[in-house]
């Protein structure tokens, strides 16, 4: 048998044969070496063929230590369900024509740091769940963020979605680096949407919607909640802001956090918040109904402030 060629040596190694590889190696040989389980730093960006070889190295090869950036690029108009779920080598996404991001599309992509999909209008269920390296997202025309979409994105510090009207339940749960949110077009906010966002200090909303129990559970640094709608009292009850920087878990004042509302709805907000606090105070503090009513009214007036009186905070 004739001596095997250089290319055949790499193919033999990729097939699991014990064979010494020549050096230095070419670009194409780097990917073959990675597929064979060798420790190789891969060049970027990737060609289409190299993407497949990279996938072999990650999922079908013998588990070599492969390093290097992997940025997904293309002209696709949508990203399907589970399309890139658990691709731990994926570091960036550049898909300028995508309008729809499917469920679990990038979930558990633990190395993903940057996303550019400026035309996306919807983000599916668990689409970016546990993308723990993702630090910021900018979706200028997204209108819907489905439930658990960014759950567990522990490095996510900045979110810009000015057109979003719907945020599903637990969408930003345990985003422990998130410090501020501002959703001027929001109309629907799911339960537990910001549960466990321990670094969140400010939330600013302009639309009319209800704020359910547990929405800000565990947001112990949340001290500024701004509700700008001028026509409707957003359903913010005492249990919605308990265990935050505004109220303790037992319903007591922290003395540091406040809810800001428009002047024309101030009294309506006071009445709404006080009524919701009465059963909490009776149950947690053991107060009589009369005592709870007096305490709830005092609490509501201590917490709620008029936006117009605090331009330095509310802008």
Secondary structure, DSSP 8 states (H G I E B T S, - for coil): -----HHHHHHHHHTT------SS--HHHHHHHHHTT--EE--SS--HHHHHHHHIIIIIS----EES--EEE---SEE-TTTTTT-TT--EEE-TT--EE-TTTTTT-TT--EEE-TT--EE-TTTTTT-TT--EEE-TT--EE-TTTTTT-TT--EEE-TT--EE-TTTTTT-TT--EEEETT--EE-TTTTTT-TT--EEEE-S--EE-TTTTTT-TT--EEEE--SSS--EE-GGGSTTSSSB-TTS-B-SS-EEEE-GGGHHHHHHHHHHHHHHHHHHHH---HHHHHHHHHHHHHHHEEEGGG-HHHH-
